[in-house]
Amino acid sequence: MSSGPAMVATMAVVVLFSGIVQGYLTPLLPEVGRSLHIGTVGQNNIYLLFQLACAVLTPLLSRLGDLHGHRRLLRVALAMVAGGSLLIAAWPSAVTLAVGVTLQGALVGFFPLLVGILRSRAPEQNRTGISLLVGVLLIAIGVGGLVAGALSEGHAQAGLWTAVPVAVLAVVAGLVLPDSDIPRGGRFHYGAAALLTAGLIALVLVLAQGSTWGWGSARTIGLAVVAVAVLAAWVAVEHRSENPLVSVRMLANPRLAVVSGYTFCASFGTIGFLGANALFLGSSRSENGYGMNMGPQAIATISLAMVVAGFAGSTLTPRLARRIGDRAVLATGGVLVALGFLGMALFHDSLGQYVASALVVGLATGLFESITRTLSAEVVEEHETSLAVGLNELALSLGAAIGAAVIGGFFTAHAVRGTTRIAESGYLWGWGACACAAVVGTALALRYRAPRADAAAPVPHLAPTGDLA
């Protein structure tokens, strides 16, 4: 595949599959959960499990791609996501949902692996290519939910087949893509992988179950200490390693550190709350005293509107970056996220006002996903592209996983005794936490400093477009 545009178009098929998978299950959770006798907390835990799998698999797939070839690991990731999608569709149950979404978490490897190939094979397409891929991803998330919602109107579990046909196309696309020509070397650090996995699982368990066990209980405190100790050991091991799983030393680059921290804060709410958003929209007002009484298709329509707003934010980002600068774009995204969740907390009794607030969050999602993915690739040398993008994707996955865990903890703490229902206060605490995380992200954005013009490496082939997504 010699032409850059053809390569980007083929990559878009892979990203389309990623978006469909990320978008199709969320609006189905309320109905599928009821049909499989999974309560509200259990439904949020399924979403949490997916985010945890994403956080664990991001550095593993990125590092293995650097060692064994980006194309080879892309094919492995595609096979895992396709297998998980088929498992959920063909044999739906609480167990297969848990296993399936864990396998689907491998989709987090798509973006860093694709960017590694793109920057190596067609560097002149880097900015415009990333712009297109982010746009396709956001639209696909909404379309996946809409198609799944339509299929499930007659039968709740029919929508679970949404991702399977697209999986076939994505696997074919993975077979025809070229490999990157970046030199390979080093080894995979199994010890670091084990420490990171154990530490993340312990941390997420504490956040998700702390309210059930009691925040002052020996189990919660003990597991929290274990999580901190294991993650600290992982950082120490990574610092000493010549072949780190995640190059934490790259965070010495102040621009990459700010971008990654900002990504964590922004994804905490925008992605971490997606599952809870569908649960709120699907809740019966007569039973719970809140909610919008929506079915899968209506929830999917709201989700589609949010990602269309995100697509608009993504396409606006290049112009905004040229006019007001990267730092202002980062800060704008953080402010919009905070305002959106504040609006949800204040105006969730009105469908119109709630949806307006959700659209603000969607717009901000497009801004932050586009600017952070591009900046993380541009602030490092070419041979570090996959590591840097993978580090940013890890920050995104961690933010989403911890956000979902914190929200799940609020839900558990505010469950109505003797039922599987969540009190309205659980959502209020969730919206408030998302807004606070966005404020922290905005403060980080204001610390970003763009490189001086005389210090930046010249990239003449990018000057005509300047497009950023």
NUGU-123241 format. One record per atom (N, C-alpha, C): x, y, z; residue in one letter. Coordinates in steps of 0.001 Angstrom, whole numbers, plus 500000, padded with zeros to 6 digits. Each point is the difference from the previous one (the first is absolute). Layout:
NUGU-123241
XYZA;...
END
This chain:
NUGU-123241
500871498824500000M;499129501176500000M;500906501224500000M;500209500594498827S;501012501034499854S;499496501398500287S;498730500271499774S;499515501372500138S;499533500274501422S;500394501218500502G;499606500394501337G;498502500063500194G;499247500658499085P;498545500056500162P;499339498628500044P;500486499052499176A;499420498653500019A;500267499319501340A;501190500237500543M;500341499421501295M;499099500571501092M;499807501314499989V;499136500630500999V;498571499478499870V;499529499827498769A;498644499488499796A;499861498592500564A;501028499175499825T;499960498646500548T;500030500038501531T;500816500896500538M;500029500160501446M;498650500452500539M;499300500799499204A;498693500492500437A;499024498847500221A;500149498903499260V;499130498834500191V;500255499383501384V;501278499936500385V;500344499473501323V;499426500897501093V;500152501316499828V;499493500943500988V;498475499977500037V;499368499776498842L;498546499849499947L;499558498850500902L;500710498890499934F;499686498845500851F;500171500365501472F;501082500721500310S;500229500427501381S;498845500843500508S;499553500952499183G;498900500859500415G;498692499245500184G;499716499082499077I;498768499204500112I;499994499221501316I;501149499371500321V;500086499208501224V;499829500890501231V;500606501184499979Q;499885500895501150Q;498588500569500166Q;499244500051498887G;498703500653500059G;498784499100500084G;500130498726499592Y;498771499213499824Y;499467499396501293Y;500874499716500972L;499536499283501188L;499384500928501042L;500511501226500090T;499551500907501061T;498487500221500010T;499376500368498856P;498543500209500057P;499206498723500202P;500637498848499788L;499291498725500175L;500013499519501451L;500926500526500813L;500189499457501344L;498722499972500842L;499191501087500013P;498798499913500846P;499070498854499612P;499705499855498684E;499080498946499559E;500634498621500095E;501249499881499521V;500669498704500063V;500199499585501456V;500338500965500855G;500161499696501415G;498729499439500606G;498864500611499667R;498726499489500520R;499705498602499481R;500284499764498719S;499692498681499427S;500909498912500563S;501217500394500412L;500939499023500565L;500040500066501528L;499072500797500587H;499886500127501455H;501278500564500623H;500546501036499367I;501173500708500511I;499530501352500506I;500211500298501270G;499539501253500592G;500790501202499511G;499597501189500460T;500636501235499562T;501475500036500359T;500331499617501225V;501408499976500410V;500778499005499143V;499412498838499735G;500657499001499158G;500226500499498589G;499036500743499472Q;500162500569498656Q;501152500989499968Q;500079500859501002N;501120500948500043N;501323499270500179N;499980498878500723N;501227499222500187N;500481499371498696N;499074499646499115I;500400499488498687I;500734501088499223I;499447501207500038Y;500664501126499346Y;501358500257500660Y;500051499901501329L;501249500187500729L;501025498945499596L;499564498753499840L;500909498925499606L;500610500281498639L;499190500525499071F;500513500364498680F;501084501070500124F;499744501026500811Q;500979501068500155Q;501277499501500681Q;499853499085500948L;501170499430500654L;500833499193499001L;499337499207499162A;500711499248498964A;500745500946499067A;499368501117499651C;500656500987499143C;501269500530500666C;499912500313501292A;501157500558500708A;501148498994500050A;499690498734500225V;501047498977500102V;500611499702498641V;499173499907498964L;500479499572498686L;500697501094499217L;499762501261500316T;500617501083499229T;501517499896499974T;500695499974501152P;501463499924499929P;500500498660499476P;499264498916500276L;500452498685499535L;500040499951498477L;498923500417499351L;499931499936498544L;500957500993499351L;500112501202500580S;500907501001499426S;501445499511500060S;500414499462501146R;501385499536500146R;500266498790499128R;499074499053499968L;500185498823499147L;500043500395498527L;499261501048499636G;500065500492498625G;501367500544499664G;500627500706500941D;501355500504499778D;500998498854499837D;499765498900500708L;500931498877499980L;499800499088498800L;498753499711499664H;499700498966499010H;499330500527498730H;499840501289499910G;499388500568498798G;498602500499500275G;499734501235499583H;498689500600500237H;498888499247499279H;500268499545498782R;498960499294499250R;499650498663500659R;501017499273500441R;499736498687500615R;499123500154501243R;500343500966500863L;499205500175501221L;498636500603499692L;499905500778498934L;498688500502499586L;499091498835499630L;500556499026499308R;499205498824499618R;499585499191501229R;500898499880500975V;499656499303501233V;498864500724500717V;500120501333500096A;498965500782500671A;498667499881499271A;500032500028498668L;498773499851499218L;499345498647500262L;500813498965500068A;499451498659500257A;499353499938501389A;500627500617500995M;499438499996501349M;498653500733500042M;499939501188499398V;498764500784500035V;498898499305499212V;500365499438498837A;499000499287499205A;499478498776500748A;500899499266500652G;499575498829500771G;499098500370501161G;500331501071500706G;499150500448501099G;498628500435499530G;499948500669498855S;498719500459499449S;499118498814499619S;500610498978499385L;499244498812499610L;499514499241501231L;500835499899501016L;499617499296501225L;498776500641500645L;500003501329500105I;498870500704500616I;498728499794499199I;500120500059498670A;498814499906499152A;499416498588499967A;500873498998499926A;499523498631499792A;499532499335501291A;500638500320501129W;499657499333501265W;499856501035501115W;499002500869499931P;499886501070501004P;499643499466501382P;500814500394500975S;499745499707501410S;500871500955500802S;499810500002501296A;500822500873500836A;501481499644499871A;500302498701499929V;501388499559499910V;500605500351498643V;499285499702498907T;500560500291498684T;500099501501499749T;499096500791500592L;500148501446499902L;501296500444500653L;500303499453501178A;501220500369500706A;501247499596499205A;500007498772499480V;501147499533499212V;500094500780498680V;498861500212499365G;499982500681498709G;500510501427500081G;499531500761500982V;500452501393500094V;501476500069500387V;500498498987500717T;501427499963500312T;500816499837498722T;499568499084499125L;500681499828498712L;499868501257499133L;498838500632500052Q;499800501200499203Q;500899501148500454Q;500498499938501232G;500906501032500481G;501260500120499168G;500309498975499185A;501188500054499141A;499896501080498928A;498816500576499816L;499873501056498993L;500850501221500346L;500415500140501269V;500842501144500357V;501346499944499299V;500393498824499513G;501252499900499268G;499912500529498583G;498792500133499475F;499860500395498598F;500698501326499710F;499686501026500794F;500473501342499661F;501520500122500076F;500665499626501111P;501459500119500007P;500680499164498930P;499473498807499710L;500599499159498968L;499801500610498616L;498812500536499736L;499749500639498703L;500848501255499832L;500117500797501052V;500809501215499899V;501464499642499784V;500472498919500617G;501367499547499758G;500231499671498540G;499034499321499369I;500106499678498579I;499924501273499156I;499046500869500333L;499767501200499199L;501205500925500008L;500545500272501185R;501132500933500073R;501235499428499323R;500114498680499963S;501139499363499355S;499843499959498483S;498814499616499526R;499798499759498569R;499541501233499218R;499256500873500654A;499469501180499287A;500000501199500950A;501192500500500378P;500052501102500968P;499301501265499519P;499914500167498681E;499312501186499476E;498505499967500265E;499479498820500365Q;498578499853500292Q;499714499998501500Q;501010500300500819N;499846499798501445N;498851500816500587N;500008501325499778R;498971500838500609R;498641499797499340R;499969500013498690T;498714499803499340T;499479498590500232T;500914499024500086G;499586498620500256G;499403499841501379G;500659500559501015I;499466499923501360I;498656500716500076I;499898501132499299S;498727500736499972S;498865499127499478S;500259499326498894L;498966499137499427L;499666498840500928L;501020499377500569L;499767498820500835L;499211500349501260L;500316501139500626V;499239500411501187V;498552500285499625V;499801500680498848G;498634500282499561G;499203498733499743G;500618499032499323V;499326498721499729V;499681499290501308V;500947500038500947L;499785499339501291L;498776500564500710L;499894501324500064L;498899500619500727L;498654499718499333L;499952500137498681I;498748499732499295I;499603498530500147I;501000499113499923A;499700498566500101A;499428499644501361A;500467500674501063I;499444499735501335I;498506500276500010I;499604501133499410G;498573500335499960G;499206499092499088G;500553499688498830V;499293499134499058V;499844498597500584V;501045499520500680G;499912498664500606G;498864499913500995G;499879501028500834G;498905500008500964G;498643500090499345G;499910500811498940L;498713500167499317L;499562498703499324L;500914499340499312V;499664498732499329V;499633498942501034V;500774499927501090A;499696499017501041A;498642500273500626A;499700501279500225G;498705500339500573G;498850499611499098G;500169500230498682A;498945499639499048A;499794498484499958A;501110499248500002L;499888498541499941L;499348499428501257L;500209500669501131S;499509499443501259S;498573500407500329S;499380500823499167E;498632500418500292E;499056498798500082E;500174499025499098G;499142498818500032G;500459498967501008G;501334499890500143H;500569499016500927H;501244500620500618H;500061500031501309A;501055500739500688A;501394499550499595A;500174498688499737Q;501337499474499750Q;500392500013498525Q;499073500389499105A;500331500019498573A;501088501019499690A;500013501111500722G;501005501028499757G;501415499561500303G;500166498888500722L;501332499515500315L;500758499513498763L;499296499815498877W;500656499575498759W;500554501176499200W;499802501217500473T;500373501184499221T;501454499990499546T;500906499615500882A;501428500117499693A;500543498859499150A;499278498887499892V;500559498808499359V;500289500211498508V;499061500531499180P;500334500202498585P;501158500971499794P;500068501044500818V;501088500978499861V;501331499365500393V;499953499028500904A;501220499306500398A;500653499310498812A;499187499417499119V;500542499319498817V;500753500986499116V;499393501187499763L;500646501018499168L;501305500473500636L;499996500182501314A;501193500502500684A;501136498984499944A;499674498714500156V;501034498966499920V;500632499994498615V;499189500136498967V;500532500070498628V;500902501222499841V;499577501148500537A;500817501211499930A;501338499797500692A;499988499298501131G;501245499724500708G;500939499111499214G;499455499152499140L;500830499114499192L;500704500727498862L;499436501081499487V;500580500681498833V;500851501207500382V;499930500459501246L;500828501140500407L;501476499613500005L;500890500939499648P;501442499718500077P;500486500081501436P;501192499513500233D;500598500127501318D;500826501283500059D;500289500470501192S;500887501151500146S;501433499549499748S;500860500949499652D;501404499658499767D;500896500564501090D;499414500262501181I;500783500479501129I;500840498845500541I;501299500228500286P;500836498917500533P;499433499437501301P;500106498676500137R;499500499335501198R;501163499520500846R;499707499823501260G;501044499512500889G;499498499967501428G;500819499384500873G;499629499934501401G;499253498719500321G;499398499990501179R;499253498821500431R;498767500447500770R;499087499081500168F;498773500289500738F;500242499742501478F;499645500974500836H;500237499907501442H;498772499382500671H;500039498678500185Y;498855499302500575Y;499746500405501447Y;501070500266500744G;499823500412501387G;499256501316500112G;500370500960499157A;499310501294500001A;498543499835499603A;499732499115499018A;498621499758499571A;499165499419501133A;500583499067500753A;499275499385501114A;499733501023501104A;500987500842500307L;499817501010501035L;498931501007499608L;500044500470498752L;499016500986499548L;498592499415500046L;499847498780499516T;498677499367499976T;499459499827501419T;500822499470500895A;499557499778501373A;499677501319500694A;500828501009499789G;499769501288500636G;498725500667499531G;499739499953498689L;498788500620499467L;498748499274500485L;500038498673500011I;498840499241500466I;499708500326501465I;501037500048500829A;499800500314501414A;499446501402500183A;500531500961499237L;499538501385500129L;498538500139499596L;499635499407498880V;498622500109499528V;499040499291500950V;500416498862500558L;499149499301500966L;499740500862501233L;501025500679500473V;499822500873501167V;498994501100499684V;500161500642498858L;499110501108499646L;498565499525499770L;499847498822499401A;498664499517499659A;499281499381501204A;500756499361500898Q;499366499240501078Q;500215500614501385Q;500743501094500070G;500302500580501301G;498774500368500804G;498975500528499299S;498793500399500730S;499241498783500523S;500079498885499284T;499328498772500456T;500735499389501180T;501326499945499898W;500786499408501083W;500117500935501198W;499853501316499736G;500258501005501031G;501370500605499778G;500047501329499839W;501276500642499672W;501016499835501122W;499534499806501221G;500935499824501105G;500249498551500370G;499442499066499212S;500156498584500328S;501414499525499702S;500386498909500668A;501337499446499806A;500202499539498560A;498938499454499382R;500123499523498619R;500291501158499049R;499256501105500147T;500196501139499109T;501373500625500192T;500354500259501260I;501293500634500263I;501148499090499571I;499874498714500301G;501052499064499628G;500199499923498500G;498888499915499255L;500115499914498549L;500530501314499413L;499617501135500605A;500519501287499532A;501505500075500196A;500477499533501136V;501445499985500250V;500704499101498990V;499402498833499729V;500579499085499011V;500059500673498631V;498919500676499611A;499963500656498689A;501106501046499882A;500132500841501028V;501025501047499968V;501393499383499976V;500219498975500824A;501324499379500071A;500376499328498683A;499051499293499391V;500281499296498748V;500249500999498869V;499186501050499924L;500202500992498943L;501298500772500203L;500369500261501271A;501281500654500268A;501157499101499569A;499873498694500272A;501030499050499575A;500096499964498480A;498833500064499347W;499999500016498530W;500747501221499461W;499744501176500575V;500690501211499551V;501503499861500203V;500407499457501156A;501426499829500274A;500639499038499004A;499302498906499705V;500518499029499033V;500117500637498613V;498991500762499608E;500025500633498683E;501136501021499893E;500280500715501083H;501076500987499980H;501358499334499785H;500191498821500566R;501299499318499908R;500141499178498719R;498877499689499360S;500032499073498876S;500551500659498735S;500811499254499270E;500454500466498687E;498928499783498936E;499035499139500313N;498908499712499068N;498670500153500733N;499618501231500342P;498786500197500800P;498732499634499236P;499025499509500765L;498686499731499420L;499318501303499619L;500018500947500922V;499527501364499764V;501148500919500388V;500465500800499079S;501156500839500263S;499594501163500898S;499944499739501326V;499623501058500923V;501024501123499992V;501217499677499551R;501012501052499891R;499623501030498946R;499134499618499071M;499552500964498994M;499196501133500644M;499469499746501190L;499251501052500685L;500913501114500491L;501327499808499883A;500916501106500260A;499822501087498940A;499451499624498850N;499623500996498989N;498783500748500544N;500147501274500379P;498889500687500678P;498750500110499144P;500161500114498680R;498820500107499135R;499227498689499976R;500710498879499884L;499325498700499993L;499357499727501359L;500671500407501085A;499437499794501337A;498701500779500169A;499976501253499543V;498784500814500116V;498883499415499150V;500318499622498766V;498978499447499107V;499421498715500576V;500864499128500544S;499520498735500554S;499144500228501246S;500428500914500871G;499197500312501176G;498653500597499642G;500015500878499014Y;498751500607499526Y;499074498932499421Y;500568499083499214T;499207498921499403T;499320499168501083T;500736499689501058F;499420499235501116F;498792500727500574F;500150501283500289C;498909500767500624C;498795500127499072C;500257500248498719A;498889500177499063A;499244498693499776A;500729498886499895S;499335498717499743S;499288499470501235S;500398500444501192F;499349499585501245F;498483500156499884F;499548501139499499G;498567500235499897G;499427499692498635G;500664500478498943T;499406499875498662T;499823498549499584T;500945499144500374I;499897498577499651I;499561499173501201I;500509500354501176G;499644499236501194G;498523500025500329G;499295501065499579F;498585500130500340F;499078499463498897F;500535499533498889L;499145499599498884L;499015498901500394L;500498498982500702G;499101498931500412G;498916500502500938G;500366500850500967A;499028500549500936A;499011500924499290A;500460500685498970N;499105500870499231N;498873499197499364N;500356498850499425A;498972499143499399A;499041499483501068A;500529499665501179L;499136499522501085L;499034501082500457L;500477501246500072F;499127501102500413F;498905500227498957F;500372500007498730L;499008500221498948L;498966498877499971L;500416498787500327G;499079498864499956G;499204499794501273G;500285500769501050S;499306499810501281S;498552500457499914S;499143499291500713S;498579500332500046S;499759501055501076S;499464501132499595R;499745501081500950R;498960499577501045R;499004499208499581S;498952499594500942S;500543499079501085S;501016499179499661E;500568499075500969E;501097500641500846E;500819500868499375N;501191500518500663N;499894501450500444N;499046500739499427G;499914501428500295G;500905500837499138G;500706499394499075Y;500870500696499042Y;500100499138498748Y;500661500510498967G;500178499240498768G;499148500532498874G;500211499447498801M;499323500479498804M;499142498929499326M;499895498806500597N;499114498932499498N;500294499632498546N;501256500026499599M;500350499749498605M;500329498538499754M;499678499529498780G;500394498688499558G;501342500054499297G;500515498843499541P;501324499957499381P;500169500949498809P;498984500073499121Q;500162500838498815Q;500048501479500378Q;499175500419500946A;500023501397500427A;501322500345500685A;500501499080500824I;501302500224500643I;501091500102498952I;499939499123498992A;500994500024498924A;499928501303499208A;498802500532499834T;499855501270499279T;500691501133500754T;499839500024501331I;500686500999500816I;501512499799499889I;500446498771500044S;501431499713499874S;500537500450498651S;499201499775498943L;500417500443498667L;500113501518499951L;499034500692500612A;500066501463500019A;501262500469500724A;500387499299501061M;501203500384500743M;501256499813499152M;500071498911499245V;501209499787499205V;500019500883498755V;498828500364499484V;499985500991498918V;500559501322500509V;499619500382501219A;500587501191500614A;501502499813500178A;500418498787500359G;501422499709500117G;500719500104498671G;499365499524498943F;500584500119498658F;500185501468499631F;498995500821500339A;500122501439499751A;501179500576500774A;500152499582501263G;501133500474500781G;501323499568499413G;500051498768499486S;501228499504499388S;500370500804498761S;499029500279499150T;500300500742498772T;500285501472500274T;499484500526501120L;500286501391500366L;501398500163500591L;500556498930500525T;501260500090500725T;501134500609499173T;500206499618498718P;501105500603499242P;499901501518499916P;498810500479499717R;499818501453499880R;500201500689501346R;499454499393501052L;500169500582501324L;501465500026500406L;500727498916499696A;501417499948500359A;500793501080499273A;499674500239498739R;500710501046499250R;499686501379500540R;498756500215500437R;499576501335500423R;500338500309501447R;499803499032500893I;500172500311501419I;501110499196500653I;500558499009499297G;501111499227500536G;499567498709500668G;500952499074500112D;499709498681500560D;499558500086501460D;500666500836500796R;499654500095501414R;498566500469500197R;499579500994499216A;498632500501500133A;498987498947499580A;500337499189498997V;499082498929499585V;499858498977501127V;501122499632500614L;499948499065501129L;499123500558501124L;500229501264500355A;499231500602501089A;498524500103499645A;499695500332498750T;498603500102499567T;499287498665500158T;500685498923499620G;499399498679500162G;499686499691501450G;500931500315500910G;499773499743501417G;498840500797500567G;499919501284499623V;498906500851500473V;498655499473499510V;499945499577498744L;498737499495499451L;499559498714500701L;500951499123500312V;499645498770500725V;499397500351501358V;500648500915500717A;499496500393501321A;498611500619499900A;499789500876499029L;498690500638499831L;498927498974499637L;500357499030499151G;499031498987499605G;499516499171501172G;500928499547500853F;499585499180501147F;499306500840501066F;500393501252500129L;499279500875500910L;498561500181499532L;499810500136498683G;498645500107499447G;499181498748500259G;500624498815499877M;499270498763500290M;499544499957501457M;500882500419500907A;499657499968501416A;498866500963500327A;499963501139499330L;499013501029500333L;498690499840499242L;500056499441498784F;498820500034499124F;499591498622499492F;500223498952500805H;499708498654499526H;498513499650500060H;499154500896500505D;498562499734499998D;499369500296498646D;500682500778499167S;499485500376498686S;500793499286498914S;499307499285499111L;500677499282498929L;500803500952499118L;499391501121499601G;500685500934499120G;501271500549500619G;499926500394501271Q;501178500572500656Q;501058498936500263Q;499560498779500330Y;500968498925500219Y;500734499677498700Y;499257499899498899V;500618499683498719V;500942501130499572V;499607501256500240A;500875501126499664A;501319499894500753A;499929499632501274S;501219499825500788S;500830498839499465S;499322498913499616A;500711498847499446A;500693500360498691A;499385500856499191L;500613500418498743L;501242500840500243L;499983500797501065V;501200500763500357V;501143499047500341V;499692498945500757V;501010498992500323V;500485499315498717V;499075499711499073G;500390499389498737G;500932500888499197G;499687501281499922L;500857500949499285L;501392500025500611L;500063500037501321A;501291500021500691A;500782498711499765A;499291498884499875T;500671498725499753T;500756500039498679T;499378500558498966G;500678500132498719G;501239500868500088G;499898501101500728L;501143500896500167L;501161499295500697L;499696499359501135F;501115499454500777F;500601498754499344F;499165499135499399E;500555498802499378E;500876500350498811E;499627501019499255S;500769500364498819S;501308500689500367S;499937500999500869I;501206500765500313I;501016499164500756I;499550499142500927T;500952499237500801T;500664498898499184T;499260499352499114R;500605498939499200R;501063500568499066R;499736501156499423T;500972500581499084T;501208500532500749T;499771500708501088L;501132500559500743L;500889498897500561L;499411498905500468S;500816498917500563S;500903499384498946S;499572500022498740A;500829499468498921A;501059501001499556A;499727501282500155E;500885501017499449E;501096500463500956E;499867499736501290V;500981500519500949V;501174499049500220V;500061498887499247V;501085499037500149V;500614499703498635V;501143499302500033E;500637499570498768E;499184498887499340E;500265499788498693E;499183499043499246E;500056498607500595E;501185499560500444H;500109498630500504H;499281499817501339H;499576501099500625E;499264499925501266E;498508500239499817E;499552500114498742T;498605500354499743T;499028499033500658T;500206498699499759S;499061499009500534S;500003500006501520S;501189500170500611L;500080500048501456L;499256501214500546L;500203501159499349A;499358501224500489A;498490499939499822A;499546499562498829V;498567499881499765V;499416498937500929V;500751498915500206G;499542498966500923G;499900500510501429G;500958500863500402L;499937500589501334L;498761500874500148L;499683500765498956N;498799500833500050N;498737499139500002N;500013498917499222E;498848499103500003E;499844499321501366E;501143499713500652L;499930499430501347L;499363500998500958L;500393501275499878A;499396501041500842A;498502500081499754A;499592499888498738L;498580500041499661L;499268498795500594L;500596498818499833S;499355498792500518S;499940500008501518S;501085500474500643L;499997500076501461L;498960500995500498L;499937501155499340G;499008500989500396G;498591499450499888G;499723499318498870A;498667499438499802A;499707498897501006A;500996499127500247A;499790498890500934A;499803500501501421A;500844500935500431I;499869500513501364I;498735500847500129I;499659500743498944G;498741500741500016G;498808499079500153G;499981498922499202A;498904499039500103A;499980499327501371A;501199499736500566A;500063499366501318A;499477500935501089A;500398501273499934V;499523500962501003V;498487500158499903V;499492500117498775I;498551500127499814I;499294498737500490I;500583498838499692G;499427498754500510G;500006499951501516G;501065500551500616G;500037500067501455G;498893500881500566G;499744501129499337F;498894500860500429F;498658499279499847F;499852499260498911F;498753499262499790F;499791498969501105F;501075499272500327T;499890498985501045T;499666500637501346T;500633501129500284A;499768500672501275A;498600500580500102A;499386500291498864H;498678500626500004H;498928499068499431H;500239498703500085A;498986499038499574A;498854499995501015A;498805499862499488V;498828499936500864V;499958498631500662V;499960500000501303R;500094498747500754R;498900499018499597R;500419498773499757G;499049498951499654G;499623499959498535G;500603500878499174T;499697500034498566T;501310500118499223T;499907499959498673T;501161500239499132T;499988501422499453T;499099500841500513R;499886501372499502R;501011500913500676R;500333501094499282I;500952500993500493I;499230501261500361I;500298500572501165A;499379501272500379A;500545501120499126A;499209501051499845E;500412501131499168E;501316500604500487E;500244499949501282S;501228500561500562S;501250499329499437S;499895498719499612G;501143499322499393G;500425500665498709G;499022500391499180Y;500307500709498755Y;500546501395500288Y;499450500688501000L;500475501349500328L;501470499973500403L;500383499028500811W;501399499867500370W;500857499682498774W;499487499163499098G;500742499665498789G;500226501204499107G;498935500772499761W;500149501197499182W;500978500983500641W;499914500148501316G;500901500915500691G;501455499577499886G;500261498697500136A;501379499503499883A;500550500244498599A;499177499788498971C;500441500228498622C;500325501473499766C;499184500887500534A;500251501435499854A;501295500393500704A;500229499472501203C;501222500322500732C;501249499511499262C;499934498787499445A;501141499488499232A;500286500893498798A;498951500519499363A;500186500889498852A;500663501312500412A;499660500499501170V;500638501229500505V;501495499774500198V;500371498856500572V;501412499666500167V;500691499919498635V;499325499395499027G;500559499920498654G;500223501374499382G;499069500908500233T;500150501364499487T;501219500678500608T;500208499796501299A;501180500570500657A;501289499442499394A;499999498701499688L;501163499415499337L;500207500595498619L;498906500197499258A;500103500547498649A;500675501363500002A;499741500783501013L;500585501345500070L;501505499955500238L;500524498838500366R;501443499836500193R;500711499530498739R;499242499709498960Y;500625499531498753Y;500728501150499321Y;501211499741499541R;500782500990499284R;500405499430498650R;499554500646498933A;500359499549498661A;501477500269499755A;500657499165499192P;501418500246499708P;500177501309499235P;501139500661500241R;500283501224499260R;500164499694498531R;499628500942499181A;500065499800498547A;501409499685499540A;500998500651500648D;501376499770499569D;500566498686500516D;499259499393500966A;500476498727500542A;499291498816499397A;498885500250499338A;499221498897499447A;500667499434498776A;499899498724499810A;500538499364498814A;499160500365498800A;500637500349498882P;499220500382498826P;499271498817499416P;498754500208499646V;499184498969499354V;499327500615498788V;500762500285498931P;499447500774498899P;498831499355499310P;499931498626499976H;498904499376499265H;498661500136500722H;500033500445501298L;498748500180500725L;499454501418499898L;500844500908499519A;499583501406500003A;498752500298499199A;499784499374498821P;498793500366499231P;498706499671500717P;499978498945500841T;498714499613500583T;499817500565501384T;500982499737500861G;499870500424501394G;498808499362500689G;499376499001499397D;498799499409500585D;500386499118501171D;499170500058500997L;500272499331501262L;498716499406500536L;500075498743500429A;498763499425500540A;500332499054501119A;
END
